[in-house]
Amino acid sequence: MKKSLRQKTWDDFSKMRRLEEADWRGNCVCVTCGKQMHHKEAQMGHFVAGRHSSTLFDRRNSHVQCMHCNVFKHGNLIPYYEFMLKTYGQEVIDELKRKNNETYKYKKSELEYMRKTFKAKIKELI
């Protein structure tokens, strides 16, 4: 199955964000349970879910989570909320929740530009 440009862009964004949150050894920490893992094992969890919203590529909405918290605990939202409140404050939480109701269709040129930017950052971080 051929991946869409949007999915490829998400894959690059996810890799970039995991590398950004990793230490010099490539390890990062789940923001909801504190589990340490290598960035290749980590997932990017969205605080405000929504693959069709304008928050998909918002850095403030995407953070490292372990598979257990992201998948099996559906984001582990109570600790995620506490992390978000401490890190960004209620104003950003409210903004992300508002933006989540906005459907945004990315243009091909936007996705291509984002991919180029994300790939450059990945090279810088590796």
SESE-627843 format. One record per atom (N, C-alpha, C): x, y, z; residue in one letter. Coordinates in steps of 0.2 Angstrom, whole numbers, padded with zeros to 4 digits, always signed. Layout:
<nodes>
XYZa/...
</nodes>
This chain:
<nodes>
+0004-0006+0000m/+0000+0000+0000m/+0004+0006+0000m/+0003+0011-0004k/+0007+0017-0005k/+0005+0022+0000k/+0010+0025+0004k/+0008+0030+0009k/+0006+0037+0005k/+0002+0040+0008s/+0000+0047+0006s/+0006+0052+0008s/+0006+0057+0005l/+0011+0062+0006l/+0009+0065+0013l/+0003+0065+0015r/+0001+0067+0022r/+0004+0062+0027r/+0004+0056+0026q/+0006+0051+0030q/+0014+0051+0031q/+0017+0052+0025k/+0024+0053+0025k/+0027+0059+0029k/+0023+0064+0028t/+0025+0070+0032t/+0024+0069+0039t/+0019+0065+0041w/+0018+0064+0048w/+0023+0059+0051w/+0025+0054+0047d/+0031+0050+0049d/+0037+0054+0050d/+0039+0059+0046d/+0045+0063+0046d/+0044+0068+0053d/+0038+0070+0054f/+0037+0075+0059f/+0038+0071+0066f/+0035+0065+0066s/+0036+0060+0072s/+0043+0059+0073s/+0047+0057+0068k/+0054+0055+0069k/+0058+0061+0072k/+0056+0067+0069m/+0060+0073+0071m/+0058+0075+0078m/+0052+0074+0080r/+0050+0076+0087r/+0053+0071+0092r/+0053+0064+0090r/+0056+0060+0095r/+0063+0061+0096r/+0067+0063+0090l/+0074+0064+0091l/+0075+0071+0095l/+0071+0076+0094e/+0071+0082+0098e/+0071+0081+0105e/+0066+0076+0107e/+0065+0074+0114e/+0070+0069+0117e/+0074+0067+0113a/+0079+0061+0115a/+0085+0065+0118a/+0089+0061+0122d/+0095+0063+0125d/+0101+0061+0120d/+0107+0062+0122w/+0113+0061+0117w/+0113+0054+0115w/+0111+0049+0120r/+0111+0042+0118r/+0105+0040+0114r/+0100+0044+0113g/+0094+0042+0109g/+0089+0040+0113g/+0089+0041+0119n/+0084+0039+0124n/+0079+0045+0126n/+0073+0043+0126c/+0068+0048+0128c/+0063+0045+0134c/+0059+0050+0136v/+0055+0048+0142v/+0047+0049+0140v/+0043+0044+0142c/+0036+0045+0141c/+0034+0051+0145c/+0030+0056+0142v/+0028+0061+0146v/+0022+0060+0151v/+0019+0054+0150t/+0014+0052+0155t/+0015+0047+0160t/+0020+0043+0159c/+0022+0038+0164c/+0029+0038+0166c/+0033+0041+0163g/+0040+0042+0164g/+0045+0036+0162g/+0042+0031+0158k/+0046+0026+0156k/+0051+0028+0151k/+0057+0026+0152q/+0063+0028+0147q/+0063+0022+0141q/+0064+0025+0135m/+0065+0020+0130m/+0069+0024+0124m/+0071+0020+0119h/+0075+0023+0114h/+0070+0026+0109h/+0072+0031+0106h/+0067+0035+0102h/+0064+0031+0096h/+0068+0026+0094k/+0065+0021+0089k/+0059+0017+0092k/+0059+0016+0098e/+0053+0012+0101e/+0047+0017+0104e/+0049+0023+0104a/+0044+0028+0107a/+0039+0030+0101a/+0033+0033+0104q/+0028+0035+0099q/+0027+0042+0101q/+0023+0046+0096m/+0021+0052+0097m/+0014+0052+0099m/+0012+0054+0105g/+0006+0055+0107g/+0003+0062+0106g/-0003+0062+0104h/-0007+0069+0104h/-0011+0070+0110h/-0010+0076+0113f/-0014+0078+0119f/-0021+0078+0116f/-0022+0082+0111v/-0029+0083+0108v/-0029+0078+0102v/-0033+0073+0102a/-0033+0068+0097a/-0036+0071+0091a/-0035+0069+0085g/-0038+0072+0079g/-0033+0072+0073g/-0034+0067+0069r/-0029+0066+0063r/-0032+0071+0058r/-0038+0074+0058h/-0040+0078+0053h/-0040+0086+0055h/-0037+0087+0061s/-0038+0094+0064s/-0032+0098+0062s/-0032+0104+0064s/-0026+0109+0062s/-0021+0108+0068s/-0022+0103+0072t/-0017+0102+0078t/-0012+0096+0076t/-0013+0093+0070l/-0009+0087+0069l/-0001+0088+0069l/+0001+0094+0066f/+0008+0095+0066f/+0010+0101+0071f/+0006+0102+0076d/+0007+0107+0081d/+0012+0104+0086d/+0018+0106+0087r/+0023+0103+0092r/+0020+0103+0099r/+0016+0108+0101r/+0014+0108+0107r/+0009+0103+0109r/+0006+0100+0104n/+0001+0094+0104n/+0004+0087+0104n/+0011+0087+0102s/+0014+0080+0101s/+0020+0079+0105s/+0019+0074+0109h/+0025+0072+0114h/+0026+0065+0114h/+0032+0063+0116v/+0034+0056+0117v/+0030+0052+0122v/+0027+0047+0120q/+0024+0042+0124q/+0026+0035+0123q/+0026+0031+0128c/+0027+0024+0126c/+0020+0021+0123c/+0021+0015+0120m/+0015+0012+0117m/+0010+0010+0122m/+0012+0008+0128h/+0006+0007+0133h/+0002+0013+0134h/+0005+0019+0135c/+0001+0025+0137c/-0003+0027+0131c/+0001+0027+0125n/-0002+0030+0119n/-0008+0026+0116n/-0007+0019+0116v/-0011+0015+0113v/-0016+0012+0118v/-0013+0008+0122f/-0018+0004+0127f/-0021+0008+0132f/-0018+0014+0134k/-0022+0018+0139k/-0025+0024+0135k/-0025+0024+0128h/-0028+0029+0124h/-0026+0036+0126h/-0019+0037+0127g/-0016+0043+0128g/-0015+0045+0135g/-0017+0041+0140n/-0016+0041+0147n/-0017+0049+0149n/-0023+0051+0148l/-0025+0058+0147l/-0025+0062+0154l/-0026+0059+0160i/-0025+0063+0166i/-0018+0065+0167i/-0013+0060+0166p/-0006+0063+0167p/-0004+0067+0161p/-0007+0066+0155y/-0005+0070+0150y/-0007+0077+0151y/-0013+0078+0154y/-0016+0085+0155y/-0011+0088+0160y/-0009+0085+0165e/-0005+0087+0171e/+0002+0090+0167e/+0004+0086+0163f/+0011+0088+0159f/+0009+0094+0155f/+0004+0094+0152m/+0002+0100+0147m/+0001+0106+0152m/-0002+0106+0157l/-0004+0111+0161l/+0003+0114+0164l/+0007+0110+0166k/+0014+0112+0169k/+0018+0115+0164k/+0018+0112+0158t/+0023+0114+0152t/+0020+0120+0149t/+0014+0121+0147y/+0011+0126+0143y/+0006+0130+0146y/+0003+0128+0151g/-0003+0132+0154g/-0009+0131+0151g/-0015+0133+0155q/-0022+0132+0153q/-0023+0135+0146q/-0020+0141+0145e/-0022+0145+0139e/-0020+0141+0133e/-0014+0138+0133v/-0012+0133+0127v/-0017+0127+0126v/-0019+0124+0132i/-0023+0119+0132i/-0030+0121+0128i/-0032+0126+0131d/-0039+0129+0128d/-0038+0130+0120d/-0032+0133+0118e/-0031+0135+0111e/-0031+0128+0107e/-0028+0123+0109l/-0027+0117+0106l/-0034+0113+0105l/-0038+0114+0111k/-0045+0111+0110k/-0049+0115+0105k/-0048+0121+0105r/-0052+0125+0100r/-0050+0123+0093r/-0043+0123+0092k/-0041+0121+0085k/-0043+0114+0083k/-0044+0110+0088n/-0045+0103+0086n/-0052+0102+0083n/-0056+0107+0084n/-0063+0107+0080n/-0062+0110+0073n/-0056+0112+0071e/-0055+0115+0065e/-0052+0110+0060e/-0056+0108+0055t/-0053+0103+0050t/-0049+0108+0045t/-0043+0105+0044y/-0038+0108+0040y/-0036+0103+0034y/-0037+0105+0028k/-0034+0101+0022k/-0028+0104+0020k/-0022+0101+0021y/-0016+0103+0019y/-0015+0103+0012y/-0012+0108+0009k/-0010+0108+0002k/-0004+0104+0001k/-0004+0102-0005k/+0002+0098-0007k/+0009+0101-0006k/+0009+0108-0008s/+0015+0112-0007s/+0017+0113+0000s/+0012+0113+0005e/+0013+0114+0012e/+0016+0108+0015e/+0013+0102+0013l/+0016+0096+0015l/+0023+0094+0013l/+0024+0096+0006e/+0031+0095+0004e/+0036+0100+0007e/+0034+0106+0009y/+0038+0111+0012y/+0040+0108+0019y/+0034+0106+0023m/+0035+0103+0030m/+0040+0097+0029m/+0039+0093+0025r/+0043+0087+0024r/+0051+0089+0023r/+0052+0093+0019k/+0059+0096+0018k/+0062+0099+0024k/+0058+0103+0028t/+0060+0106+0034t/+0061+0100+0039t/+0057+0095+0040f/+0057+0090+0045f/+0063+0086+0043f/+0064+0084+0037k/+0070+0080+0035k/+0077+0083+0037k/+0077+0090+0035a/+0083+0094+0037a/+0085+0094+0044a/+0079+0094+0048k/+0080+0094+0056k/+0082+0087+0058k/+0080+0082+0055i/+0082+0075+0057i/+0089+0074+0055i/+0091+0077+0050k/+0099+0076+0048k/+0103+0080+0053k/+0101+0085+0055e/+0104+0089+0060e/+0104+0086+0067e/+0099+0082+0069l/+0099+0079+0075l/+0102+0072+0075l/+0103+0069+0070i/+0106+0062+0070i/+0114+0063+0071i/
</nodes>
